[in-house]
C-alpha cells in the first residue's frame, strides 16, 4: 500500500494545512486537449468536478483552518473519448473579491451569507451550485465554472444550506440537514426544480457539527455527535471543537418531518463526517459510516485525530439500542456508492485511504456482503482523492461502472484524473488524463453528464 506525504502531527498552527498538496495553487488555470494514457470511454460525456479550499490571500497560519479557505472549483470536460479541457476557478466569496480586486457577484446574502463556499456541488432546476455548510449561501456556477450569483433557491431557503445534500433516486429530491449558529437544525428537501422546503426544525441545546446525513425509505438520519460550536475555545477560524460535555446519539426522524416522533439512540463517542449509506431492514435500520475516534480535540486546525475506519451501526427500533460492527480496519474516508442505491440495501462502497496524520494513498472497493476489500494502488507517491462511481449505460450489476478520481502525484507535483473499471478494480486504469497543475487535497465532487439531470450530490 502506498501512503502519502509525511503525516501531519497535531499542532497549534494551521501551517501544515497550507503546505505540500494541502496548500493553495497560485492562480486559476485553463488548459485544452489534455494528454491521455489509455482510452477514455466514449460514453463519458460531461464534467468531473472537484472542489476544496484555496485561499486567495495569504492567511495567518496561526488561525488558519483547512475547512475555512475560499473555494476553488476544478473541472475536467470529457467528450467522445477526448479530454477537451481542464479549468480551475475561484468560487467568488467576499474574500476572493477583495483579494483579487474582482467584480462582486450578485444575489442575496451580501455581508451576511457570502463567506467561503468550498465543500461540494449540487444541481437542481437545470443549474449547478457550489455549496457549503454552516451559513453561507450556495453559489451558482456556469458550465465553465465561473461564479454567477449567490442563491437561496428562489427565496425558498430560510437560512443557510449544507455541504452534503443526498440525492434520493426514488423520489428525485435531495435531502439535507442544515446547521449554523443561532438557528435550529433544519431538515430540508430540495426538489428537481430547485426549490427548498423546510420539513422540520430540530431544536437542540447546543450547535453540533453536522457535515453529512443519510436517509432510508422511512427516516432521515440525524447525527448529534460531540463536536459543538465553541468559539470561546477555538484556536482557529473554524469554531467547532470536541466537546467532553456531550454524549453521542443518532436520531431517526420520520420523513414527513414529525419532530415529536424522533427516536434517539445512544451511539459510541466518536465523530462521523461521512455516511456510506443507510437502509431499513424490517424493524432494524442499518447505517454504515466512516468512524473517527475524536475530532478537533488536539488539533484545532484540521481533522487530525486518528485514522477513521468503516463500521456498521444497527439500530433496533423495537429495543431502542444501537450495536456496532467493524466492516474494515483500513484507514478510509470519502465514501461513495452507486447513487441508484441511495437509501436502499446495497453491496458496494468506494473509499479513499485516510491514514493517521491525514495521509492519503490508494482507493478501496468494499463488498459489504462478502466482507472483502479490494485495493487499487496508483503507484509510488500517488494518492487518490474522493473516488466517484459513474454507472455505465444500460448497466445491470450494481458495480457495473467506472471509478473516476483526481490523483495527486508527489513525484511530479502534478495531478491526473484516473479512470478505473469498477469490476476490475485492482487492474490497470482504463485511462489516465494528465493535468497541467496539481489539484490540492480538498473535499468533494461528482460527475455531471451532459445529458443527465441527476444531481452530483454526494
PELIN-V722550 format. One record per backbone hydrogen bond with DSSP energy under -1.0 kcal/mol. CO is the residue of the C=O (numbers start at 1). NH is the residue of the N-H. If there is no record, write none. Layout:
co: {CO:CO}
nh: {NH:NH}
This chain:
co: {14:15:19:20:21:29:31:35:37:41:43:45:46:47:48:49:50:51:52:60:60:61:63:65:70:71:72:73:74:75:76:77:77:78:79:82:83:84:85:86:87:89:91:93:94:95:96:97:106:109:109:113:114:120:122:124:127:128:129:130:131:131:138:139:140:142:146:149:152:153:166:168:173:174:175:176:178:180:185:186:187:187:188:189:190:191:192:195:197:200:202:207:214:218:219:220:222:224:225:226:227:228:230:230:239:241:243:248:249:250:251:252:253:254:257:258:259:263:265:271:274:277:279:281:283:284:285:286:287:288:289:291:292:296:301:302:308:309:310:310:311:312:313:314:315:316:321:323:325:331:333:336:338:339:341:347:349:350:351:352:357:359:361:362:363:364:365:366:367:367:372:374:376:379:381:383:388:390:392:397:399:400:401:402:403:404:405:406:407:408:409:409:414:415:416:417:418:419:419:420:421:424:430:431:432:433:437:444:446:448:449}
nh: {17:18:22:23:441:88:86:434:432:44:45:450:78:448:76:446:74:443:72:63:64:14:237:68:54:91:52:89:50:87:48:84:85:46:82:79:34:33:77:31:75:73:93:97:98:99:100:102:150:112:113:137:94:131:129:127:124:141:122:139:119:120:151:130:148:145:142:140:157:156:175:172:168:190:166:188:186:183:202:178:199:200:176:197:174:194:125:191:189:187:185:229:221:255:216:253:251:249:227:243:209:241:233:234:230:228:246:267:224:265:222:263:220:257:259:261:262:252:250:292:290:288:286:284:317:281:315:279:313:276:311:309:271:242:66:304:332:291:327:328:289:325:287:323:285:320:316:314:312:354:352:350:341:342:344:368:366:336:364:333:8:355:384:353:376:351:374:349:371:372:367:365:363:382:410:408:404:402:395:400:401:392:422:390:420:388:418:385:416:383:413:414:409:435:407:433:405:430:431:403:424:427:39:419:37:417:415:51:49:47:452}
